[in-house]
Amino acid sequence: MTGILINQETGDLLVGRGGILTGDSEGQTAEAVIVAMRGEIKEHPLLGGEAGRMQGGTHDVMWAGSVRQMLRGCGVECERVSLESDGTITIER
C-alpha cells in the first residue's frame, strides 16, 4: 500500500525532494488502527483497536479478531492478529 509517510518518532510528515514523501505505508496504517481509540477517526467512528485501554487491565478475548477485521477494512493484508502475554502484538500475513 502506497501512501504519505510519517516520522514514527515525532508524528510529522516526512518532507524531502521538494515535497511530501510517499512510500509503503502499510506498517504505519496498521499501527494507527491498533492504537486509535474509537471515535478518534471522525470519518470512521467505529475504527480503533484501543490498545492503550489494555495496558493496565485484562484484554477482550475477541480483540484480535476485531482488529483483524479493521485492518482488512483499511487495506492491510493479514491472516491473524495475536496478543502475547507480554503485550506484544503480532500481525501475520
Distance bins in CASP14 RR format, pairs under 12 A and 6 or more apart:
PFRMAT RR
TARGET T0000
AUTHOR 0000-0000-0000
RMODE 2
METHOD distances of the structure
MODEL  1
1 22 0 0 0 0 0 1 0 0 0 0 0
1 23 0 0 0 0 1 0 0 0 0 0 0
1 24 1 0 0 1 0 0 0 0 0 0 0
1 25 1 0 1 0 0 0 0 0 0 0 0
1 26 1 0 1 0 0 0 0 0 0 0 0
1 27 0 0 0 0 1 0 0 0 0 0 0
1 28 0 0 0 0 1 0 0 0 0 0 0
1 29 1 0 0 1 0 0 0 0 0 0 0
1 30 0 0 0 0 1 0 0 0 0 0 0
1 71 0 0 0 0 0 1 0 0 0 0 0
1 73 0 0 0 0 0 1 0 0 0 0 0
1 74 0 0 0 0 1 0 0 0 0 0 0
1 75 1 0 0 1 0 0 0 0 0 0 0
1 76 1 0 0 1 0 0 0 0 0 0 0
1 77 0 0 0 0 1 0 0 0 0 0 0
2 21 0 0 0 0 0 1 0 0 0 0 0
2 22 1 0 1 0 0 0 0 0 0 0 0
2 23 1 0 1 0 0 0 0 0 0 0 0
2 24 1 0 0 1 0 0 0 0 0 0 0
2 25 1 0 0 1 0 0 0 0 0 0 0
2 26 0 0 0 0 1 0 0 0 0 0 0
2 28 0 0 0 0 0 1 0 0 0 0 0
2 29 0 0 0 0 0 1 0 0 0 0 0
2 75 0 0 0 0 0 1 0 0 0 0 0
3 13 0 0 0 0 0 1 0 0 0 0 0
3 14 0 0 0 0 0 1 0 0 0 0 0
3 20 0 0 0 0 1 0 0 0 0 0 0
3 21 0 0 0 0 1 0 0 0 0 0 0
3 22 1 0 1 0 0 0 0 0 0 0 0
3 23 1 0 1 0 0 0 0 0 0 0 0
3 24 1 0 0 1 0 0 0 0 0 0 0
3 25 1 0 1 0 0 0 0 0 0 0 0
3 26 0 0 0 0 1 0 0 0 0 0 0
3 27 0 0 0 0 0 1 0 0 0 0 0
3 28 0 0 0 0 1 0 0 0 0 0 0
3 29 0 0 0 0 1 0 0 0 0 0 0
3 75 0 0 0 0 0 1 0 0 0 0 0
4 11 0 0 0 0 0 1 0 0 0 0 0
4 12 0 0 0 0 0 1 0 0 0 0 0
4 13 1 0 0 1 0 0 0 0 0 0 0
4 14 0 0 0 0 1 0 0 0 0 0 0
4 15 0 0 0 0 0 1 0 0 0 0 0
4 19 0 0 0 0 0 1 0 0 0 0 0
4 20 1 0 1 0 0 0 0 0 0 0 0
4 21 1 0 0 1 0 0 0 0 0 0 0
4 22 1 0 1 0 0 0 0 0 0 0 0
4 23 0 0 0 0 1 0 0 0 0 0 0
4 24 0 0 0 0 0 1 0 0 0 0 0
4 25 1 0 0 1 0 0 0 0 0 0 0
4 28 0 0 0 0 1 0 0 0 0 0 0
4 29 0 0 0 0 0 1 0 0 0 0 0
4 32 0 0 0 0 0 1 0 0 0 0 0
5 11 0 0 0 0 0 1 0 0 0 0 0
5 12 0 0 0 0 0 1 0 0 0 0 0
5 13 1 0 0 1 0 0 0 0 0 0 0
5 14 1 0 1 0 0 0 0 0 0 0 0
5 15 0 0 0 0 1 0 0 0 0 0 0
5 16 0 0 0 0 0 1 0 0 0 0 0
5 19 0 0 0 0 0 1 0 0 0 0 0
5 20 1 0 0 1 0 0 0 0 0 0 0
5 21 1 0 1 0 0 0 0 0 0 0 0
5 22 1 0 0 1 0 0 0 0 0 0 0
5 23 1 0 1 0 0 0 0 0 0 0 0
5 24 0 0 0 0 1 0 0 0 0 0 0
5 25 1 0 0 1 0 0 0 0 0 0 0
5 26 0 0 0 0 0 1 0 0 0 0 0
5 27 0 0 0 0 0 1 0 0 0 0 0
5 28 1 0 0 1 0 0 0 0 0 0 0
5 29 0 0 0 0 0 1 0 0 0 0 0
6 12 1 0 0 1 0 0 0 0 0 0 0
6 13 1 0 0 1 0 0 0 0 0 0 0
6 14 1 0 0 1 0 0 0 0 0 0 0
6 15 0 0 0 0 0 1 0 0 0 0 0
6 20 0 0 0 0 1 0 0 0 0 0 0
6 21 0 0 0 0 1 0 0 0 0 0 0
6 22 0 0 0 0 0 1 0 0 0 0 0
6 23 0 0 0 0 0 1 0 0 0 0 0
6 25 1 0 0 1 0 0 0 0 0 0 0
6 27 0 0 0 0 0 1 0 0 0 0 0
6 28 1 0 1 0 0 0 0 0 0 0 0
6 29 0 0 0 0 0 1 0 0 0 0 0
6 31 0 0 0 0 1 0 0 0 0 0 0
6 32 0 0 0 0 1 0 0 0 0 0 0
7 13 1 0 0 1 0 0 0 0 0 0 0
7 14 1 0 1 0 0 0 0 0 0 0 0
7 15 0 0 0 0 1 0 0 0 0 0 0
7 16 0 0 0 0 0 1 0 0 0 0 0
7 20 0 0 0 0 0 1 0 0 0 0 0
7 21 0 0 0 0 1 0 0 0 0 0 0
7 28 0 0 0 0 1 0 0 0 0 0 0
8 14 0 0 0 0 1 0 0 0 0 0 0
8 25 0 0 0 0 0 1 0 0 0 0 0
8 27 0 0 0 0 1 0 0 0 0 0 0
8 28 1 0 0 1 0 0 0 0 0 0 0
8 31 0 0 0 0 1 0 0 0 0 0 0
8 32 0 0 0 0 0 1 0 0 0 0 0
8 35 0 0 0 0 0 1 0 0 0 0 0
11 28 0 0 0 0 1 0 0 0 0 0 0
11 31 0 0 0 0 0 1 0 0 0 0 0
11 32 0 0 0 0 0 1 0 0 0 0 0
11 35 0 0 0 0 0 1 0 0 0 0 0
12 20 0 0 0 0 0 1 0 0 0 0 0
12 21 0 0 0 0 0 1 0 0 0 0 0
13 19 0 0 0 0 1 0 0 0 0 0 0
13 20 1 0 1 0 0 0 0 0 0 0 0
13 21 1 0 0 1 0 0 0 0 0 0 0
13 22 0 0 0 0 0 1 0 0 0 0 0
13 25 0 0 0 0 0 1 0 0 0 0 0
13 28 0 0 0 0 0 1 0 0 0 0 0
14 20 1 0 0 1 0 0 0 0 0 0 0
14 21 1 0 1 0 0 0 0 0 0 0 0
14 22 0 0 0 0 1 0 0 0 0 0 0
14 23 0 0 0 0 1 0 0 0 0 0 0
14 25 0 0 0 0 0 1 0 0 0 0 0
14 28 0 0 0 0 0 1 0 0 0 0 0
15 21 1 0 0 1 0 0 0 0 0 0 0
15 22 0 0 0 0 0 1 0 0 0 0 0
16 22 0 0 0 0 0 1 0 0 0 0 0
22 28 0 0 0 0 0 1 0 0 0 0 0
23 29 0 0 0 0 0 1 0 0 0 0 0
24 30 0 0 0 0 0 1 0 0 0 0 0
24 76 0 0 0 0 0 1 0 0 0 0 0
25 31 0 0 0 0 0 1 0 0 0 0 0
25 32 0 0 0 0 1 0 0 0 0 0 0
25 33 0 0 0 0 0 1 0 0 0 0 0
25 74 0 0 0 0 0 1 0 0 0 0 0
25 75 0 0 0 0 0 1 0 0 0 0 0
25 76 0 0 0 0 1 0 0 0 0 0 0
26 32 0 0 0 0 0 1 0 0 0 0 0
26 33 0 0 0 0 0 1 0 0 0 0 0
26 71 0 0 0 0 1 0 0 0 0 0 0
26 74 0 0 0 0 1 0 0 0 0 0 0
26 75 1 0 0 1 0 0 0 0 0 0 0
26 76 1 0 1 0 0 0 0 0 0 0 0
26 77 1 0 0 1 0 0 0 0 0 0 0
26 78 0 0 0 0 1 0 0 0 0 0 0
26 91 0 0 0 0 1 0 0 0 0 0 0
26 93 0 0 0 0 1 0 0 0 0 0 0
27 33 0 0 0 0 1 0 0 0 0 0 0
27 34 0 0 0 0 1 0 0 0 0 0 0
27 35 0 0 0 0 0 1 0 0 0 0 0
27 71 0 0 0 0 1 0 0 0 0 0 0
27 74 0 0 0 0 0 1 0 0 0 0 0
27 75 0 0 0 0 0 1 0 0 0 0 0
27 76 1 0 0 1 0 0 0 0 0 0 0
27 77 0 0 0 0 0 1 0 0 0 0 0
27 78 0 0 0 0 0 1 0 0 0 0 0
27 89 0 0 0 0 0 1 0 0 0 0 0
27 91 0 0 0 0 1 0 0 0 0 0 0
27 93 0 0 0 0 0 1 0 0 0 0 0
28 34 0 0 0 0 0 1 0 0 0 0 0
28 35 0 0 0 0 0 1 0 0 0 0 0
28 74 0 0 0 0 0 1 0 0 0 0 0
28 76 0 0 0 0 0 1 0 0 0 0 0
29 35 0 0 0 0 0 1 0 0 0 0 0
29 36 0 0 0 0 0 1 0 0 0 0 0
29 41 0 0 0 0 0 1 0 0 0 0 0
29 47 0 0 0 0 0 1 0 0 0 0 0
29 48 0 0 0 0 0 1 0 0 0 0 0
29 70 0 0 0 0 0 1 0 0 0 0 0
29 71 0 0 0 0 1 0 0 0 0 0 0
29 72 0 0 0 0 0 1 0 0 0 0 0
29 73 0 0 0 0 0 1 0 0 0 0 0
29 74 1 0 1 0 0 0 0 0 0 0 0
29 75 1 0 0 1 0 0 0 0 0 0 0
29 76 1 0 1 0 0 0 0 0 0 0 0
29 77 0 0 0 0 0 1 0 0 0 0 0
29 78 0 0 0 0 0 1 0 0 0 0 0
29 91 0 0 0 0 0 1 0 0 0 0 0
30 36 0 0 0 0 0 1 0 0 0 0 0
30 48 0 0 0 0 0 1 0 0 0 0 0
30 49 0 0 0 0 0 1 0 0 0 0 0
30 51 0 0 0 0 0 1 0 0 0 0 0
30 67 0 0 0 0 1 0 0 0 0 0 0
30 68 0 0 0 0 0 1 0 0 0 0 0
30 70 0 0 0 0 1 0 0 0 0 0 0
30 71 1 0 1 0 0 0 0 0 0 0 0
30 72 0 0 0 0 0 1 0 0 0 0 0
30 73 0 0 0 0 0 1 0 0 0 0 0
30 74 1 0 0 1 0 0 0 0 0 0 0
30 75 0 0 0 0 1 0 0 0 0 0 0
30 76 1 0 1 0 0 0 0 0 0 0 0
30 77 0 0 0 0 0 1 0 0 0 0 0
30 78 1 0 0 1 0 0 0 0 0 0 0
30 81 0 0 0 0 1 0 0 0 0 0 0
30 89 0 0 0 0 1 0 0 0 0 0 0
30 90 0 0 0 0 0 1 0 0 0 0 0
30 91 1 0 0 1 0 0 0 0 0 0 0
30 92 0 0 0 0 0 1 0 0 0 0 0
30 93 0 0 0 0 0 1 0 0 0 0 0
31 48 0 0 0 0 0 1 0 0 0 0 0
31 49 0 0 0 0 0 1 0 0 0 0 0
31 51 0 0 0 0 1 0 0 0 0 0 0
31 67 0 0 0 0 0 1 0 0 0 0 0
31 71 0 0 0 0 0 1 0 0 0 0 0
31 74 0 0 0 0 0 1 0 0 0 0 0
31 76 0 0 0 0 0 1 0 0 0 0 0
31 89 0 0 0 0 1 0 0 0 0 0 0
31 91 0 0 0 0 1 0 0 0 0 0 0
32 40 0 0 0 0 1 0 0 0 0 0 0
32 41 0 0 0 0 1 0 0 0 0 0 0
32 44 0 0 0 0 0 1 0 0 0 0 0
32 47 0 0 0 0 1 0 0 0 0 0 0
32 48 0 0 0 0 1 0 0 0 0 0 0
32 49 0 0 0 0 1 0 0 0 0 0 0
32 51 0 0 0 0 0 1 0 0 0 0 0
32 67 0 0 0 0 0 1 0 0 0 0 0
32 70 0 0 0 0 0 1 0 0 0 0 0
32 71 0 0 0 0 0 1 0 0 0 0 0
32 74 0 0 0 0 1 0 0 0 0 0 0
32 76 0 0 0 0 0 1 0 0 0 0 0
33 40 0 0 0 0 0 1 0 0 0 0 0
33 41 0 0 0 0 1 0 0 0 0 0 0
33 44 0 0 0 0 1 0 0 0 0 0 0
33 46 0 0 0 0 0 1 0 0 0 0 0
33 47 1 0 0 1 0 0 0 0 0 0 0
33 48 1 0 1 0 0 0 0 0 0 0 0
33 49 1 0 0 1 0 0 0 0 0 0 0
33 50 0 0 0 0 0 1 0 0 0 0 0
33 51 0 0 0 0 1 0 0 0 0 0 0
33 66 0 0 0 0 0 1 0 0 0 0 0
33 67 1 0 0 1 0 0 0 0 0 0 0
33 68 0 0 0 0 0 1 0 0 0 0 0
33 69 0 0 0 0 0 1 0 0 0 0 0
33 70 1 0 1 0 0 0 0 0 0 0 0
33 71 1 0 1 0 0 0 0 0 0 0 0
33 72 0 0 0 0 0 1 0 0 0 0 0
33 73 0 0 0 0 1 0 0 0 0 0 0
33 74 1 0 1 0 0 0 0 0 0 0 0
33 75 0 0 0 0 1 0 0 0 0 0 0
33 76 1 0 0 1 0 0 0 0 0 0 0
33 78 0 0 0 0 0 1 0 0 0 0 0
33 81 0 0 0 0 0 1 0 0 0 0 0
33 89 0 0 0 0 0 1 0 0 0 0 0
33 91 0 0 0 0 0 1 0 0 0 0 0
34 47 0 0 0 0 0 1 0 0 0 0 0
34 48 1 0 0 1 0 0 0 0 0 0 0
34 49 1 0 1 0 0 0 0 0 0 0 0
34 50 0 0 0 0 1 0 0 0 0 0 0
34 51 1 0 1 0 0 0 0 0 0 0 0
34 52 0 0 0 0 1 0 0 0 0 0 0
34 53 0 0 0 0 0 1 0 0 0 0 0
34 54 0 0 0 0 0 1 0 0 0 0 0
34 63 0 0 0 0 1 0 0 0 0 0 0
34 64 0 0 0 0 0 1 0 0 0 0 0
34 66 0 0 0 0 0 1 0 0 0 0 0
34 67 1 0 0 1 0 0 0 0 0 0 0
34 68 0 0 0 0 0 1 0 0 0 0 0
34 70 0 0 0 0 1 0 0 0 0 0 0
34 71 0 0 0 0 1 0 0 0 0 0 0
34 74 0 0 0 0 0 1 0 0 0 0 0
34 76 0 0 0 0 0 1 0 0 0 0 0
34 78 0 0 0 0 0 1 0 0 0 0 0
34 81 0 0 0 0 1 0 0 0 0 0 0
34 83 0 0 0 0 0 1 0 0 0 0 0
34 87 0 0 0 0 0 1 0 0 0 0 0
34 88 0 0 0 0 0 1 0 0 0 0 0
34 89 1 0 0 1 0 0 0 0 0 0 0
34 90 0 0 0 0 0 1 0 0 0 0 0
34 91 0 0 0 0 1 0 0 0 0 0 0
35 41 0 0 0 0 0 1 0 0 0 0 0
35 47 0 0 0 0 0 1 0 0 0 0 0
35 48 0 0 0 0 1 0 0 0 0 0 0
35 49 1 0 0 1 0 0 0 0 0 0 0
35 50 0 0 0 0 1 0 0 0 0 0 0
35 51 1 0 1 0 0 0 0 0 0 0 0
35 52 1 0 0 1 0 0 0 0 0 0 0
35 53 0 0 0 0 0 1 0 0 0 0 0
35 54 0 0 0 0 0 1 0 0 0 0 0
35 55 0 0 0 0 0 1 0 0 0 0 0
35 67 0 0 0 0 0 1 0 0 0 0 0
35 70 0 0 0 0 0 1 0 0 0 0 0
35 89 0 0 0 0 1 0 0 0 0 0 0
36 42 0 0 0 0 0 1 0 0 0 0 0
36 43 0 0 0 0 0 1 0 0 0 0 0
36 44 0 0 0 0 1 0 0 0 0 0 0
36 45 0 0 0 0 0 1 0 0 0 0 0
36 46 0 0 0 0 0 1 0 0 0 0 0
36 47 1 0 0 1 0 0 0 0 0 0 0
36 48 1 0 1 0 0 0 0 0 0 0 0
36 49 1 0 0 1 0 0 0 0 0 0 0
36 50 1 0 0 1 0 0 0 0 0 0 0
36 51 0 0 0 0 1 0 0 0 0 0 0
36 52 0 0 0 0 1 0 0 0 0 0 0
36 53 0 0 0 0 0 1 0 0 0 0 0
36 67 0 0 0 0 0 1 0 0 0 0 0
36 70 0 0 0 0 1 0 0 0 0 0 0
36 71 0 0 0 0 0 1 0 0 0 0 0
36 74 0 0 0 0 0 1 0 0 0 0 0
37 45 0 0 0 0 0 1 0 0 0 0 0
37 46 0 0 0 0 0 1 0 0 0 0 0
37 47 0 0 0 0 1 0 0 0 0 0 0
37 48 1 0 0 1 0 0 0 0 0 0 0
37 49 1 0 0 1 0 0 0 0 0 0 0
37 50 1 0 1 0 0 0 0 0 0 0 0
37 51 0 0 0 0 1 0 0 0 0 0 0
37 52 0 0 0 0 1 0 0 0 0 0 0
37 53 1 0 0 1 0 0 0 0 0 0 0
37 54 0 0 0 0 0 1 0 0 0 0 0
38 44 0 0 0 0 1 0 0 0 0 0 0
38 45 1 0 0 1 0 0 0 0 0 0 0
38 46 1 0 0 1 0 0 0 0 0 0 0
38 47 1 0 0 1 0 0 0 0 0 0 0
38 48 1 0 1 0 0 0 0 0 0 0 0
38 49 1 0 0 1 0 0 0 0 0 0 0
38 50 1 0 0 1 0 0 0 0 0 0 0
38 51 0 0 0 0 0 1 0 0 0 0 0
38 52 0 0 0 0 0 1 0 0 0 0 0
38 53 0 0 0 0 1 0 0 0 0 0 0
38 66 0 0 0 0 0 1 0 0 0 0 0
38 67 0 0 0 0 0 1 0 0 0 0 0
38 70 0 0 0 0 0 1 0 0 0 0 0
39 45 1 0 1 0 0 0 0 0 0 0 0
39 46 1 0 0 1 0 0 0 0 0 0 0
39 47 1 0 0 1 0 0 0 0 0 0 0
39 48 1 0 0 1 0 0 0 0 0 0 0
39 49 0 0 0 0 0 1 0 0 0 0 0
39 50 0 0 0 0 1 0 0 0 0 0 0
40 46 0 0 0 0 0 1 0 0 0 0 0
40 47 0 0 0 0 1 0 0 0 0 0 0
40 48 1 0 0 1 0 0 0 0 0 0 0
40 49 0 0 0 0 1 0 0 0 0 0 0
40 50 0 0 0 0 1 0 0 0 0 0 0
40 52 0 0 0 0 0 1 0 0 0 0 0
41 47 1 0 1 0 0 0 0 0 0 0 0
41 48 1 0 0 1 0 0 0 0 0 0 0
41 49 0 0 0 0 0 1 0 0 0 0 0
41 50 0 0 0 0 0 1 0 0 0 0 0
41 70 0 0 0 0 0 1 0 0 0 0 0
41 74 0 0 0 0 1 0 0 0 0 0 0
43 74 0 0 0 0 0 1 0 0 0 0 0
44 70 0 0 0 0 1 0 0 0 0 0 0
44 73 0 0 0 0 1 0 0 0 0 0 0
44 74 0 0 0 0 1 0 0 0 0 0 0
46 66 0 0 0 0 1 0 0 0 0 0 0
46 69 0 0 0 0 0 1 0 0 0 0 0
46 70 0 0 0 0 1 0 0 0 0 0 0
46 73 0 0 0 0 0 1 0 0 0 0 0
47 66 0 0 0 0 0 1 0 0 0 0 0
47 67 0 0 0 0 0 1 0 0 0 0 0
47 69 0 0 0 0 0 1 0 0 0 0 0
47 70 1 0 1 0 0 0 0 0 0 0 0
47 71 0 0 0 0 1 0 0 0 0 0 0
47 72 0 0 0 0 0 1 0 0 0 0 0
47 73 0 0 0 0 1 0 0 0 0 0 0
47 74 1 0 0 1 0 0 0 0 0 0 0
48 63 0 0 0 0 0 1 0 0 0 0 0
48 66 0 0 0 0 1 0 0 0 0 0 0
48 67 1 0 0 1 0 0 0 0 0 0 0
48 69 0 0 0 0 0 1 0 0 0 0 0
48 70 1 0 0 1 0 0 0 0 0 0 0
48 71 0 0 0 0 0 1 0 0 0 0 0
48 73 0 0 0 0 0 1 0 0 0 0 0
48 74 0 0 0 0 1 0 0 0 0 0 0
49 59 0 0 0 0 0 1 0 0 0 0 0
49 60 0 0 0 0 1 0 0 0 0 0 0
49 62 0 0 0 0 0 1 0 0 0 0 0
49 63 1 0 0 1 0 0 0 0 0 0 0
49 64 0 0 0 0 0 1 0 0 0 0 0
49 65 0 0 0 0 0 1 0 0 0 0 0
49 66 1 0 0 1 0 0 0 0 0 0 0
49 67 1 0 1 0 0 0 0 0 0 0 0
49 68 0 0 0 0 0 1 0 0 0 0 0
49 69 0 0 0 0 0 1 0 0 0 0 0
49 70 1 0 0 1 0 0 0 0 0 0 0
49 71 0 0 0 0 1 0 0 0 0 0 0
49 74 0 0 0 0 0 1 0 0 0 0 0
49 81 0 0 0 0 1 0 0 0 0 0 0
49 83 0 0 0 0 0 1 0 0 0 0 0
49 89 0 0 0 0 1 0 0 0 0 0 0
50 59 0 0 0 0 0 1 0 0 0 0 0
50 60 0 0 0 0 1 0 0 0 0 0 0
50 63 0 0 0 0 1 0 0 0 0 0 0
50 66 0 0 0 0 1 0 0 0 0 0 0
50 67 0 0 0 0 1 0 0 0 0 0 0
50 70 0 0 0 0 0 1 0 0 0 0 0
51 57 0 0 0 0 0 1 0 0 0 0 0
51 59 0 0 0 0 1 0 0 0 0 0 0
51 60 0 0 0 0 0 1 0 0 0 0 0
51 63 0 0 0 0 1 0 0 0 0 0 0
51 64 0 0 0 0 0 1 0 0 0 0 0
51 66 0 0 0 0 0 1 0 0 0 0 0
51 67 0 0 0 0 1 0 0 0 0 0 0
51 70 0 0 0 0 0 1 0 0 0 0 0
51 81 0 0 0 0 0 1 0 0 0 0 0
51 83 0 0 0 0 1 0 0 0 0 0 0
51 87 0 0 0 0 1 0 0 0 0 0 0
51 88 0 0 0 0 0 1 0 0 0 0 0
51 89 1 0 0 1 0 0 0 0 0 0 0
52 59 0 0 0 0 0 1 0 0 0 0 0
52 63 0 0 0 0 0 1 0 0 0 0 0
52 83 0 0 0 0 0 1 0 0 0 0 0
52 87 0 0 0 0 0 1 0 0 0 0 0
52 89 0 0 0 0 0 1 0 0 0 0 0
53 59 0 0 0 0 1 0 0 0 0 0 0
53 60 0 0 0 0 1 0 0 0 0 0 0
53 63 0 0 0 0 1 0 0 0 0 0 0
54 60 1 0 0 1 0 0 0 0 0 0 0
54 61 0 0 0 0 0 1 0 0 0 0 0
54 63 1 0 0 1 0 0 0 0 0 0 0
54 64 0 0 0 0 0 1 0 0 0 0 0
54 67 0 0 0 0 0 1 0 0 0 0 0
54 83 1 0 0 1 0 0 0 0 0 0 0
54 84 0 0 0 0 0 1 0 0 0 0 0
54 85 0 0 0 0 0 1 0 0 0 0 0
54 87 1 0 0 1 0 0 0 0 0 0 0
54 89 0 0 0 0 1 0 0 0 0 0 0
55 83 0 0 0 0 0 1 0 0 0 0 0
55 87 0 0 0 0 1 0 0 0 0 0 0
55 89 0 0 0 0 0 1 0 0 0 0 0
56 87 0 0 0 0 0 1 0 0 0 0 0
57 87 0 0 0 0 0 1 0 0 0 0 0
58 83 0 0 0 0 0 1 0 0 0 0 0
58 85 0 0 0 0 0 1 0 0 0 0 0
59 65 0 0 0 0 0 1 0 0 0 0 0
59 66 0 0 0 0 0 1 0 0 0 0 0
59 67 0 0 0 0 0 1 0 0 0 0 0
59 81 0 0 0 0 0 1 0 0 0 0 0
59 82 0 0 0 0 0 1 0 0 0 0 0
59 83 1 0 0 1 0 0 0 0 0 0 0
59 84 0 0 0 0 0 1 0 0 0 0 0
59 85 0 0 0 0 0 1 0 0 0 0 0
59 87 0 0 0 0 1 0 0 0 0 0 0
59 89 0 0 0 0 0 1 0 0 0 0 0
60 66 1 0 0 1 0 0 0 0 0 0 0
60 67 0 0 0 0 0 1 0 0 0 0 0
60 83 0 0 0 0 1 0 0 0 0 0 0
61 83 0 0 0 0 1 0 0 0 0 0 0
62 68 0 0 0 0 0 1 0 0 0 0 0
62 69 0 0 0 0 0 1 0 0 0 0 0
62 81 0 0 0 0 0 1 0 0 0 0 0
62 83 0 0 0 0 0 1 0 0 0 0 0
63 69 0 0 0 0 0 1 0 0 0 0 0
63 70 0 0 0 0 0 1 0 0 0 0 0
63 81 0 0 0 0 1 0 0 0 0 0 0
63 82 0 0 0 0 0 1 0 0 0 0 0
63 83 1 0 0 1 0 0 0 0 0 0 0
63 87 0 0 0 0 0 1 0 0 0 0 0
63 89 0 0 0 0 1 0 0 0 0 0 0
64 70 0 0 0 0 0 1 0 0 0 0 0
64 71 0 0 0 0 0 1 0 0 0 0 0
64 78 0 0 0 0 0 1 0 0 0 0 0
64 79 0 0 0 0 0 1 0 0 0 0 0
64 80 1 0 0 1 0 0 0 0 0 0 0
64 81 1 0 1 0 0 0 0 0 0 0 0
64 82 1 0 1 0 0 0 0 0 0 0 0
64 83 1 0 1 0 0 0 0 0 0 0 0
64 84 0 0 0 0 0 1 0 0 0 0 0
64 87 0 0 0 0 0 1 0 0 0 0 0
64 89 0 0 0 0 1 0 0 0 0 0 0
64 90 0 0 0 0 1 0 0 0 0 0 0
64 91 0 0 0 0 1 0 0 0 0 0 0
64 92 0 0 0 0 0 1 0 0 0 0 0
65 71 0 0 0 0 1 0 0 0 0 0 0
65 72 0 0 0 0 1 0 0 0 0 0 0
65 78 0 0 0 0 0 1 0 0 0 0 0
65 79 0 0 0 0 0 1 0 0 0 0 0
65 80 0 0 0 0 1 0 0 0 0 0 0
65 81 1 0 0 1 0 0 0 0 0 0 0
65 82 0 0 0 0 1 0 0 0 0 0 0
65 83 0 0 0 0 0 1 0 0 0 0 0
65 91 0 0 0 0 0 1 0 0 0 0 0
66 72 0 0 0 0 0 1 0 0 0 0 0
66 73 0 0 0 0 0 1 0 0 0 0 0
66 81 0 0 0 0 1 0 0 0 0 0 0
66 83 0 0 0 0 0 1 0 0 0 0 0
67 73 0 0 0 0 0 1 0 0 0 0 0
67 74 0 0 0 0 0 1 0 0 0 0 0
67 76 0 0 0 0 0 1 0 0 0 0 0
67 78 0 0 0 0 1 0 0 0 0 0 0
67 80 0 0 0 0 0 1 0 0 0 0 0
67 81 1 0 1 0 0 0 0 0 0 0 0
67 82 0 0 0 0 1 0 0 0 0 0 0
67 83 0 0 0 0 1 0 0 0 0 0 0
67 89 0 0 0 0 1 0 0 0 0 0 0
67 90 0 0 0 0 0 1 0 0 0 0 0
67 91 0 0 0 0 1 0 0 0 0 0 0
68 74 0 0 0 0 0 1 0 0 0 0 0
68 75 0 0 0 0 0 1 0 0 0 0 0
68 76 0 0 0 0 1 0 0 0 0 0 0
68 77 0 0 0 0 0 1 0 0 0 0 0
68 78 1 0 1 0 0 0 0 0 0 0 0
68 79 0 0 0 0 1 0 0 0 0 0 0
68 80 1 0 0 1 0 0 0 0 0 0 0
68 81 1 0 1 0 0 0 0 0 0 0 0
68 82 0 0 0 0 1 0 0 0 0 0 0
68 83 0 0 0 0 0 1 0 0 0 0 0
68 89 0 0 0 0 0 1 0 0 0 0 0
68 90 0 0 0 0 0 1 0 0 0 0 0
68 91 0 0 0 0 1 0 0 0 0 0 0
68 92 0 0 0 0 1 0 0 0 0 0 0
68 93 0 0 0 0 0 1 0 0 0 0 0
69 75 0 0 0 0 0 1 0 0 0 0 0
69 76 0 0 0 0 0 1 0 0 0 0 0
69 78 0 0 0 0 1 0 0 0 0 0 0
69 81 0 0 0 0 1 0 0 0 0 0 0
70 76 0 0 0 0 1 0 0 0 0 0 0
70 78 0 0 0 0 0 1 0 0 0 0 0
70 81 0 0 0 0 1 0 0 0 0 0 0
70 91 0 0 0 0 0 1 0 0 0 0 0
71 77 0 0 0 0 1 0 0 0 0 0 0
71 78 1 0 1 0 0 0 0 0 0 0 0
71 79 0 0 0 0 0 1 0 0 0 0 0
71 80 0 0 0 0 0 1 0 0 0 0 0
71 81 1 0 0 1 0 0 0 0 0 0 0
71 89 0 0 0 0 0 1 0 0 0 0 0
71 91 1 0 0 1 0 0 0 0 0 0 0
71 92 0 0 0 0 0 1 0 0 0 0 0
71 93 0 0 0 0 0 1 0 0 0 0 0
72 78 1 0 0 1 0 0 0 0 0 0 0
72 79 0 0 0 0 1 0 0 0 0 0 0
72 80 0 0 0 0 0 1 0 0 0 0 0
72 81 0 0 0 0 0 1 0 0 0 0 0
72 91 0 0 0 0 0 1 0 0 0 0 0
72 93 0 0 0 0 0 1 0 0 0 0 0
76 91 1 0 0 1 0 0 0 0 0 0 0
76 92 0 0 0 0 0 1 0 0 0 0 0
76 93 0 0 0 0 1 0 0 0 0 0 0
77 91 0 0 0 0 1 0 0 0 0 0 0
77 92 0 0 0 0 0 1 0 0 0 0 0
77 93 1 0 1 0 0 0 0 0 0 0 0
78 89 0 0 0 0 0 1 0 0 0 0 0
78 90 0 0 0 0 1 0 0 0 0 0 0
78 91 1 0 1 0 0 0 0 0 0 0 0
78 92 1 0 0 1 0 0 0 0 0 0 0
78 93 1 0 0 1 0 0 0 0 0 0 0
79 90 0 0 0 0 0 1 0 0 0 0 0
79 91 0 0 0 0 1 0 0 0 0 0 0
79 92 1 0 1 0 0 0 0 0 0 0 0
79 93 1 0 0 1 0 0 0 0 0 0 0
80 89 0 0 0 0 0 1 0 0 0 0 0
80 90 1 0 0 1 0 0 0 0 0 0 0
80 91 1 0 0 1 0 0 0 0 0 0 0
80 92 1 0 1 0 0 0 0 0 0 0 0
80 93 0 0 0 0 1 0 0 0 0 0 0
81 88 0 0 0 0 0 1 0 0 0 0 0
81 89 1 0 0 1 0 0 0 0 0 0 0
81 90 1 0 0 1 0 0 0 0 0 0 0
81 91 1 0 1 0 0 0 0 0 0 0 0
81 92 1 0 0 1 0 0 0 0 0 0 0
81 93 0 0 0 0 0 1 0 0 0 0 0
82 88 0 0 0 0 1 0 0 0 0 0 0
82 89 1 0 0 1 0 0 0 0 0 0 0
82 90 1 0 1 0 0 0 0 0 0 0 0
82 91 0 0 0 0 1 0 0 0 0 0 0
82 92 1 0 0 1 0 0 0 0 0 0 0
83 89 1 0 1 0 0 0 0 0 0 0 0
83 90 1 0 0 1 0 0 0 0 0 0 0
83 91 0 0 0 0 0 1 0 0 0 0 0
84 90 1 0 0 1 0 0 0 0 0 0 0
END
